[in-house]
Amino acid sequence: MKPPRRTILVAGIFHETHTFLPTKTGRADFERVIACEGDAILRRCRGDASPAGGFIEVADELGWRILPSAYYAAIPSGMVRDEVFDTFCRRLEMDLRQPFDAIFLILHGAMVCESHFDPEGEVLQRIRASLQKQKRTVPIAGVLDLHCNFFEAMAANSNILVSYRENPHTDARETSIRAARLLARALEEKPIPRMVNVHLPMMLPPTGTASAGEPMKSVLAAARRLEAAHPELLAVNVIPGFAYSDIPKCGFDVSCSTVGDPRKAKEWMRDLARLTWSLREKGNLLDPPVDEVMRKALKIKEGPILLVEPSDNAGGGTPMDGTGVLSAFLRHRVQNAAVILNDPEVASACRRHKVGDVFHVKVGGKADNFHGETLSLEVKLRKKTDGKFTLENPKSHLASVLGMRVDMGPTVTIQCAGVTIVVSSSKIPPWDLGQLRSQGVTPEKCYMINVKAAAAHRAAYDPIAKHSFYVDTPGLGSSNLKNFDYRHVPRPIFPLDPFPRGPEF
């Protein structure tokens, strides 16, 4: 007998929120990436490299009927305005009245909006309340970013939440495929899975959350061993969180989806938490001042040499207009260096000139008072483009949000002394080499490259780099978490406070 055709409601809201940034993130910021409802989601995402594309692939393979609701995503930035969240929820709540067999959600997990510290948990609570009011029980599954801040409401109101395992996030699409297949299993088997989590009083800067470094490497390996040893554990998640969200549950979590005894699952998660805690110091990475690094880097003759700048980590929400490394390049008279900056004002002003013109511009340091001074420079215009490019790596970290086609807005390439500066109109983190190459810059031929990132650049830039240095400059992406005025994070918490005895798990 042919099994019944399943209907799956799919929705997503995806944003990594840096609450220390003074700017707000509104509807227009989401529309620059994705703000779709209904069938527009399928047209936009079918076949692309995003988590939505992964879910659609499984749905098509299994013959599921997709009920597309709303899908909103934006580049990491400041607090999300309530109007975005409210618009998403209105559409979702309308679609929850339709007939369906399960729900699949594409979530980040580190979104914060004006009225909610935990919007994802709020979404799940509203879904559960709507289903209970209708006297319906269906499995709720979804995918999470590795930098999720995991609240109890997320575990209590879902069945299968699966986080990325790789940072850089080269496995976003594959994670969604894995979660969708687990959902398919839950539709056919009993019991319905449930989520179990353990929270650690511990925050790590993004530089300490790379999957190839510690503590993530060891904890992820332990998670895979747990899955292999205990088949009832469908997915074990290692979630280091997003430290620039000043919220009551910021920090590191380990969680799992289980069809077994939740008490046993809890104890296994406690063991994983103890291992994580024992390795905490390895993830608290601090960066040396840029001038100290420059003195060392300039002794190296062969490039490319990366100067990685977490303090203006565009993927962590900062404005990408920091001038700390650019000014160091100019101060030390570096030749054949490259920088990508986001400065819509400069991009627009330069477009009034012809290629080859020499003129003055005021570059960077405009978004706020935290990312260095605006520099007054004499520059030569080398190139003007529409800022659109195709990712070189289909598993690029950017693909998990944007798909394969990326739009930086009108973009110019200018030259100042020995430094080539690519200036975009829209902030696009430096996670794919196609970004520089599309603007006439061959990264392999550069002596030094400023990379405004923490870890997500590594899949693209590490293979071409001869040397790589992390540097500290002014900015709200600093790896030193003691620089931030946390007001909502529960104390004590590592690394802000001492733990003479350690926490009890």
C-alpha positions in Angstrom: 0.0 0.0 0.0 1.3 3.4 -1.0 2.1 5.6 2.1 0.1 8.8 2.4 1.5 12.0 0.9 2.8 14.1 3.7 2.4 17.9 4.0 5.2 19.8 5.7 4.9 23.4 6.8 8.2 25.2 6.3 9.2 28.6 7.7 12.4 30.4 8.7 13.7 33.4 10.5 17.5 33.8 10.5 19.6 36.5 12.0 22.7 36.7 14.2 22.2 39.8 16.4 25.0 41.8 17.9 23.3 43.6 20.7 26.2 46.0 21.4 25.8 47.6 18.0 24.0 51.0 18.2 22.1 50.4 14.9 18.8 48.5 14.4 18.0 45.9 11.7 14.8 46.5 9.9 12.7 45.1 7.1 14.9 46.6 4.4 17.9 44.8 5.7 16.1 41.5 5.4 14.8 42.3 1.9 18.4 42.7 0.8 19.0 39.0 1.6 15.6 37.2 1.7 12.1 38.2 2.8 9.8 35.8 1.1 6.3 34.4 1.8 4.4 31.5 0.2 5.6 30.0 -3.1 8.2 32.7 -3.5 10.3 30.7 -1.0 10.4 27.7 -3.2 11.2 29.8 -6.3 14.0 31.5 -4.4 15.6 28.5 -2.6 15.0 25.4 -4.7 18.3 24.1 -5.8 20.5 26.6 -3.9 23.1 26.0 -1.3 21.1 27.2 1.7 19.4 25.2 4.5 16.1 25.9 2.7 17.5 24.4 -0.4 18.5 21.3 1.5 15.1 20.8 3.0 13.4 21.3 -0.4 15.7 18.6 -1.9 14.5 16.0 0.7 10.9 17.1 0.4 11.0 16.7 -3.4 12.7 13.3 -3.1 10.2 12.0 -0.6 7.2 13.4 -2.5 6.2 15.7 0.4 3.8 18.6 -0.3 5.5 21.7 0.9 3.3 24.4 2.7 5.7 27.4 2.5 4.9 30.1 5.1 7.5 32.9 5.6 11.3 33.0 5.4 13.3 36.0 6.5 17.1 36.3 6.7 19.6 39.1 7.0 23.3 39.6 7.4 24.5 39.7 11.0 23.9 43.2 12.5 22.2 45.1 15.4 19.0 44.5 17.2 16.1 43.4 15.0 13.1 45.7 15.0 9.8 44.2 16.3 8.0 44.9 13.0 10.1 42.2 11.2 9.4 39.6 13.9 5.7 40.5 14.1 5.3 40.3 10.3 6.9 36.9 10.2 4.7 35.6 13.1 1.4 36.9 11.5 2.0 34.9 8.4 3.1 31.8 10.3 0.1 31.9 12.7 -2.2 32.1 9.7 -0.6 29.1 8.0 -0.7 27.1 11.3 -4.5 26.9 10.7 -3.8 24.9 7.5 -3.7 21.0 7.4 -0.2 19.6 7.6 1.7 16.6 9.1 4.8 18.3 10.4 6.7 21.5 10.7 10.3 22.3 9.5 12.0 25.5 10.7 15.1 27.2 9.4 16.5 29.2 12.4 19.7 30.8 13.4 19.2 30.8 17.2 21.1 34.0 18.0 18.4 36.5 16.9 17.4 39.2 19.4 14.6 41.7 18.7 13.3 44.7 20.6 10.7 42.9 22.7 12.2 39.3 22.8 15.6 38.0 24.1 14.7 34.6 22.5 12.6 35.1 19.3 13.2 31.6 18.2 11.9 30.2 21.5 8.9 32.6 21.2 8.1 31.2 17.7 8.3 27.7 19.0 6.1 28.5 22.0 3.5 30.1 19.7 3.5 27.1 17.4 3.0 24.8 20.3 0.2 26.9 21.7 -1.6 27.1 18.4 -1.4 23.3 17.9 -2.6 22.7 21.4 -5.6 25.0 20.9 -6.4 23.0 17.7 -5.9 19.7 19.6 -3.2 18.7 17.2 0.2 16.9 17.7 2.8 17.0 14.9 6.6 16.7 15.1 8.5 20.0 14.9 12.0 19.8 13.4 14.5 22.4 12.3 18.0 23.5 11.7 20.2 25.8 13.8 23.4 27.8 13.3 26.3 26.6 15.4 26.3 30.0 17.0 22.8 29.7 18.4 22.1 30.8 22.0 20.0 27.9 23.1 17.1 28.7 25.5 15.0 26.1 27.3 11.9 27.2 25.4 13.6 25.9 22.2 14.1 22.5 23.7 10.7 22.3 25.4 8.7 23.1 22.3 10.5 21.1 19.6 11.4 17.5 18.7 14.3 17.6 16.4 16.7 20.6 16.2 20.0 19.9 14.5 22.9 22.4 14.5 25.7 22.8 12.0 28.9 20.9 12.9 31.4 22.9 10.9 32.7 26.4 11.5 33.2 27.8 8.8 29.6 26.7 8.1 30.3 24.5 5.0 27.7 22.0 6.1 24.6 24.2 6.4 22.8 22.6 3.5 23.8 19.1 4.6 22.6 19.8 8.1 19.2 20.7 6.8 19.1 17.5 4.8 20.0 15.5 7.9 17.3 17.2 9.9 14.7 16.7 7.2 15.6 12.9 7.0 15.2 12.7 10.8 11.8 14.3 10.5 10.8 11.7 7.8 11.8 9.0 10.3 9.8 10.6 13.1 6.7 10.7 10.8 6.9 6.9 10.4 8.2 5.7 13.8 7.3 6.1 17.5 8.0 7.6 19.9 8.2 11.1 18.7 11.7 12.5 19.6 12.3 15.1 22.3 15.0 17.6 22.9 17.3 17.6 25.9 20.0 20.3 26.7 22.6 21.3 29.2 23.7 24.9 29.5 27.2 25.9 30.5 28.1 29.2 32.2 30.6 29.9 29.6 31.1 32.3 26.6 33.7 32.1 23.9 34.7 34.7 21.4 34.0 33.7 17.8 37.8 33.1 17.3 37.5 30.2 19.8 34.6 28.4 18.1 36.3 27.1 14.9 35.4 23.4 14.5 39.1 22.6 13.7 40.3 24.2 16.9 39.9 23.5 20.6 37.6 23.1 22.4 35.3 22.5 19.5 37.4 19.7 17.8 37.4 17.5 20.9 33.8 18.1 21.9 32.5 17.5 18.4 34.4 14.3 18.3 32.9 13.2 21.6 29.4 14.1 20.3 29.9 11.8 17.3 31.0 9.0 19.6 27.9 9.4 21.7 25.7 9.1 18.5 27.6 6.0 17.5 27.3 4.4 20.9 23.7 5.3 21.5 21.4 5.0 18.4 18.5 6.5 20.4 20.4 9.8 20.1 19.3 11.1 16.7 21.5 14.2 16.8 23.9 15.5 19.3 24.6 19.3 19.0 27.6 21.2 20.2 26.5 24.9 20.3 29.1 27.4 21.5 26.7 30.3 21.2 27.2 34.0 20.1 29.0 36.0 22.8 27.9 39.4 21.5 24.3 38.8 22.5 23.8 40.4 25.9 20.8 38.1 26.9 19.9 35.9 29.8 21.0 32.7 28.1 24.1 33.6 26.2 26.7 30.9 26.1 27.6 27.4 25.4 25.1 24.5 25.2 25.1 20.9 24.4 21.8 19.3 23.3 20.4 16.2 21.6 17.2 14.9 20.1 16.4 11.5 21.5 13.8 8.7 21.2 15.2 7.1 24.3 15.0 7.8 28.0 15.5 11.6 28.4 17.1 11.0 31.8 19.9 9.0 30.3 20.2 11.6 27.5 20.6 14.3 30.1 23.4 12.5 31.8 25.3 12.0 28.6 24.9 15.7 27.9 26.2 16.4 31.3 29.3 14.3 30.5 29.7 16.4 27.3 29.3 19.6 29.3 32.1 18.5 31.7 34.5 17.8 28.8 33.7 21.2 27.3 34.3 23.0 30.6 37.6 21.3 31.1 38.8 22.7 27.7 37.3 26.2 28.2 40.7 28.1 28.4 41.6 26.8 24.9 38.7 28.7 23.4 39.4 32.0 25.1 41.7 33.4 22.5 43.0 37.0 22.7 44.6 38.8 19.8 47.8 40.9 19.8 47.8 44.6 18.8 48.0 45.2 15.0 51.3 47.1 15.2 53.0 44.3 17.2 51.9 41.8 14.5 53.0 44.1 11.6 56.5 44.2 12.9 56.6 40.4 12.8 54.7 40.0 9.5 56.9 42.5 7.6 59.9 40.2 8.1 58.2 37.6 6.0 58.9 38.1 2.3 56.4 35.7 0.7 52.6 36.2 0.7 49.8 36.1 0.9 49.9 37.0 4.5 46.5 37.3 6.2 45.8 39.9 8.9 42.6 38.6 10.3 40.6 41.2 12.2 38.0 39.8 14.5 37.3 43.2 16.0 35.6 44.2 12.7 34.2 40.7 12.0 31.5 41.4 9.5 30.0 37.9 10.0 29.5 38.8 13.7 27.6 41.9 12.9 30.2 44.7 12.9 29.9 47.3 10.2 33.0 46.2 8.1 34.2 49.8 7.9 36.9 49.6 10.6 40.1 51.4 9.6 42.5 49.7 12.1 44.3 47.4 9.6 44.0 49.8 6.7 45.7 52.6 8.6 48.4 50.1 9.7 49.1 49.1 6.1 49.5 52.8 5.2 51.5 53.6 8.3 54.0 50.8 7.6 54.0 51.5 3.9 53.0 48.0 2.9 53.0 47.3 -0.8 50.6 45.0 -2.7 48.0 44.8 0.2 44.2 44.4 -0.1 41.3 45.5 2.1 37.5 45.1 1.7 35.5 47.9 3.3 31.8 48.6 3.4 31.3 52.4 2.9 28.2 53.2 0.7 29.1 57.0 0.8 32.5 56.4 -0.8 31.2 53.8 -3.2 28.6 56.3 -4.5 31.1 59.3 -4.6 33.7 57.3 -6.6 31.2 56.3 -9.2 31.0 59.9 -10.3 34.6 59.7 -11.4 36.2 57.9 -14.4 38.6 54.9 -14.0 42.1 56.3 -13.7 41.0 59.6 -11.9 42.9 60.6 -8.8 40.9 62.4 -6.0 40.4 62.5 -2.3 37.9 60.5 -0.3 37.1 60.1 3.4 37.0 56.3 4.0 35.6 54.1 6.8 34.9 54.7 10.5 31.5 56.2 9.8 29.0 53.6 11.1 29.8 54.3 14.8 32.5 55.5 17.1 34.0 52.1 17.8 35.8 51.0 14.7 38.6 53.5 14.2 38.9 57.0 12.6 37.7 58.0 9.2 40.7 58.3 7.0 41.2 61.1 4.5 43.0 59.6 1.5 44.2 60.5 -2.0 43.1 57.5 -4.2 43.1 56.4 -7.8 40.0 54.7 -9.2 40.8 51.3 -10.6 37.4 49.7 -11.2 33.6 50.2 -11.0 31.2 47.2 -10.9 27.6 46.4 -9.9 29.0 44.4 -7.0 27.4 41.1 -8.1 29.4 37.9 -8.0 29.0 34.1 -7.9 30.6 32.1 -5.1 33.6 30.1 -6.0 32.9 27.6 -3.3 29.3 26.1 -3.3 29.8 25.2 0.3 31.0 28.7 1.2 29.8 30.1 4.6 28.0 32.7 2.5 26.0 30.0 0.7 24.3 29.1 4.0 22.5 32.5 3.9 22.7 33.9 0.4 22.8 31.0 -2.0 25.3 31.1 -4.8 24.7 34.6 -6.2 25.9 37.5 -4.0 25.2 41.3 -4.4 27.5 43.8 -2.6 25.6 46.7 -4.3 27.5 49.2 -6.4 31.2 48.6 -5.7 34.5 50.4 -6.5 38.1 49.4 -6.3 40.5 52.3 -5.4 44.2 52.4 -4.8 46.0 54.3 -2.1 49.8 54.0 -2.1 50.4 50.3 -2.1 47.0 49.3 -0.8 44.0 48.2 -3.0 40.7 49.0 -1.3 37.5 47.3 -2.5 34.6 49.5 -1.3 31.1 48.0 -1.3 27.6 49.6 -0.8 26.2 46.6 1.1 28.1 44.6 3.8 29.1 41.2 2.6 31.5 39.2 4.9 34.8 38.1 3.3 34.0 34.4 3.1 34.7 33.6 -0.5 37.5 34.5 -2.8 35.1 35.3 -5.6 34.5 38.6 -3.8 38.0 39.9 -4.4 38.4 38.3 -7.8 35.2 39.8 -9.1 36.7 43.3 -8.5 39.9 42.6 -10.4 42.0 41.6 -7.4 43.8 38.2 -7.5 44.1 37.2 -3.8 46.9 34.7 -4.5 49.1 37.5 -5.8 48.7 39.8 -2.9 51.4 40.2 -0.3 49.0 41.1 2.6 45.2 40.8 2.9 43.1 42.3 5.6 40.3 39.7 6.4 37.5 41.1 8.5 36.4 37.8 10.1 36.9 35.5 13.0 36.7 31.9 11.7 34.3 31.8 8.8 36.9 33.0 6.3 39.1 30.0 6.8 37.6 27.7 4.1 38.3 30.3 1.5 41.5 32.0 2.6 43.5 29.4 4.5 44.3 27.3 1.3 46.0 30.3 -0.4 47.7 31.8 2.7 51.4 31.4 3.3 51.0 32.9 6.8 48.0 34.1 8.9 48.0 36.4 11.9 45.1 37.5 14.1 45.2 41.2 15.1 43.5 43.4 17.6 42.1 46.7 16.4 39.3 49.0 17.7 35.9 47.4 17.2 32.9 45.6 18.7 34.1 42.2 17.6 37.0 42.2 20.0 38.0 38.7 21.2 38.4 40.1 24.7 34.9 39.7 26.1 35.9 41.7 29.2 35.8 44.8 27.0 31.9 44.6 26.9 29.4 45.9 29.4 27.2 42.9 29.9 24.0 43.6 31.7 21.7 40.6 31.1 24.1 37.7 31.0 23.8 35.7 34.3 26.9 35.9 36.5 29.2 34.2 37.2 30.2 33.2 33.7 33.5 32.3 32.1 35.7 34.2 31.1 34.3 37.3 32.9 34.3 35.8 36.4 36.5 33.3 38.4 35.2 29.8 39.2 37.1 28.5 42.2 35.1 25.3 42.3 33.6 25.1 38.8 29.9 24.7 38.0 27.7 21.7 38.8 26.1 20.0 35.7 
